[in-house]
Amino acid sequence: MYRTSLAVIGKMGAGKTEVTDLFVSHGYTKGILSHPLKIAAREIWGGTMKMDREKGIALGKFIQRADPEALVRAWQRRSQDHPSPFIVEAPRYPSDYDGLSQLGFRFVEVLADPVTRVDRLQRAGHGRLTDVSQLDDETETALDDRRLFPVEHTIFNNGDLSKLADFVAAVVRKEDARV
């Protein structure tokens, strides 16, 4: 069976990684657009693949200004030898959305209320966060306009993992019924 590849969008702390991992359990191959940024950050600043968020944002913005399609092209090169369908986590900019759309991707938005997001981020070690307004940089808001950046599926992540798994399974069934 042929499946359409999907991209997961949403704000930091909404649960994109959990949703992406659930799609992997349904046979999708995971891709992360920011992977080249993490490799570059490790080369520049040392340490592990986990990077300081502010440095990562600055590096991403620099690359976005220099070549808006760079991250999608880099992902496309890395993915050539991997089986599809893909589940790509965290397109952040209109050029990411457009590039993936041109490749035939459909979009899944993950939503969570602001208080839940901040709580998750603080528990994950982002202790400097006190409220969600601190996350309102362009990487969090660039794809907010659904008239310009429509999504085919919306998943509400209230923190119940069994319900989250049910939502993902429902999206997979809908996508499988399309083909």
C-alpha positions in Angstrom: 0.0 0.0 0.0 1.2 3.5 -0.9 0.9 6.1 1.9 1.3 9.8 1.7 4.1 11.3 3.8 3.1 13.6 6.6 4.6 16.6 8.4 3.8 17.4 12.0 3.6 21.1 12.9 2.8 22.7 16.3 4.2 24.9 18.9 7.0 23.9 21.3 5.7 21.7 24.0 2.6 20.7 22.1 3.8 17.1 21.7 5.1 16.9 18.2 7.8 14.4 19.1 5.4 12.1 20.8 3.0 12.3 17.9 5.8 11.7 15.4 7.0 8.7 17.4 3.5 7.2 17.3 3.4 7.6 13.5 6.7 5.7 13.4 4.9 2.8 15.2 2.5 2.7 12.3 5.2 2.3 9.8 6.3 5.8 8.9 10.0 6.7 8.7 11.0 9.6 10.9 12.7 12.7 9.6 13.6 15.9 11.4 14.2 19.1 9.4 16.4 20.6 12.1 18.9 17.7 12.0 21.5 19.7 10.0 21.2 22.5 12.5 22.0 20.2 15.3 25.0 18.8 13.5 26.3 22.3 12.7 25.7 23.4 16.3 27.7 20.4 17.6 30.6 21.3 15.2 30.5 25.0 16.2 29.9 24.8 20.0 30.8 21.2 20.8 28.9 18.9 23.0 26.0 16.6 22.1 23.3 16.9 19.5 21.1 18.7 22.0 21.6 22.4 21.5 20.8 25.5 23.3 17.5 26.7 22.0 18.5 30.3 21.5 21.6 29.3 19.5 19.5 26.9 17.5 17.0 29.5 16.7 19.7 32.0 15.7 21.4 29.4 13.4 18.0 28.4 11.9 17.2 32.1 11.2 20.6 32.6 9.6 20.1 29.6 7.3 16.5 30.6 6.5 17.7 34.1 5.4 20.6 32.7 3.4 18.7 29.9 1.7 15.0 29.3 2.7 14.8 25.9 1.0 18.1 24.6 2.5 16.6 22.4 5.3 14.0 20.7 3.0 16.7 20.0 0.4 19.1 18.6 3.0 16.3 16.4 4.4 15.5 15.2 0.9 19.1 14.2 0.3 19.3 12.3 3.6 16.0 10.5 3.0 16.7 9.2 -0.5 17.8 5.7 0.7 15.1 5.3 3.3 11.7 3.8 2.9 8.6 6.0 2.7 6.1 7.1 3.9 7.8 9.7 6.0 6.7 11.6 9.1 8.7 14.8 9.2 8.8 16.7 12.5 8.7 20.4 12.9 8.6 22.4 9.7 8.9 26.0 11.1 8.9 28.4 8.1 6.7 29.0 5.1 9.5 27.7 2.9 9.5 24.4 4.8 5.8 24.1 4.4 5.9 25.0 0.7 8.8 22.6 0.0 7.2 19.7 1.8 3.8 20.5 0.1 5.6 20.4 -3.3 6.9 16.9 -2.4 3.3 15.8 -1.8 3.3 15.9 2.0 0.1 16.4 4.0 0.1 18.2 7.4 -0.9 17.2 10.9 -1.1 20.0 13.5 -0.6 19.1 17.2 -2.3 21.5 19.7 -2.0 21.8 23.4 -3.2 24.5 25.8 -0.5 27.1 26.8 -0.4 26.1 30.5 0.2 22.4 29.5 2.9 23.4 27.1 4.8 25.5 29.6 4.5 22.7 32.2 5.8 20.1 29.8 8.7 22.4 28.8 9.7 23.1 32.4 9.6 19.4 33.3 11.8 18.7 30.2 14.5 21.0 31.6 13.5 24.4 30.1 13.3 25.9 33.6 13.8 29.5 32.4 10.3 29.5 31.0 7.6 31.1 33.1 4.9 31.4 30.5 4.1 30.7 26.9 4.7 34.3 25.7 8.4 33.6 25.9 8.0 31.2 23.0 6.4 33.7 20.6 9.4 34.0 18.2 8.9 33.6 14.5 9.8 29.9 14.6 6.7 29.4 16.7 4.3 31.6 14.8 5.3 31.6 11.1 2.8 28.9 10.1 -0.1 30.0 12.3 -2.4 31.3 9.5 -4.4 28.3 8.4 -5.7 30.2 5.4 -2.1 30.3 4.1 -0.9 27.0 5.7 -3.8 24.6 5.9 -3.5 21.3 7.7 -5.4 18.1 6.9 -5.5 16.8 10.5 -5.5 18.3 13.9 -4.6 16.4 17.0 -5.4 17.8 20.5 -2.8 16.6 23.0 -4.2 17.0 26.5 -1.5 14.7 27.9 -3.4 11.4 27.9 -1.1 9.1 25.9 -3.7 6.5 25.2 -6.0 9.1 23.6 -3.0 10.6 21.7 -2.3 7.1 20.3 -6.0 6.8 19.4 -5.9 10.2 17.6 -2.8 9.1 15.6 -4.4 5.8 14.7 -7.5 7.6 13.4 -5.3 9.8 11.2 -3.5 6.8 9.9 -6.9 5.1 9.1 -8.1 8.3 7.3 -4.8 8.6 5.3 -4.9 4.9 4.4 -8.6 5.3 3.2 -7.5 8.1 0.8 -5.2 5.9 -1.2 
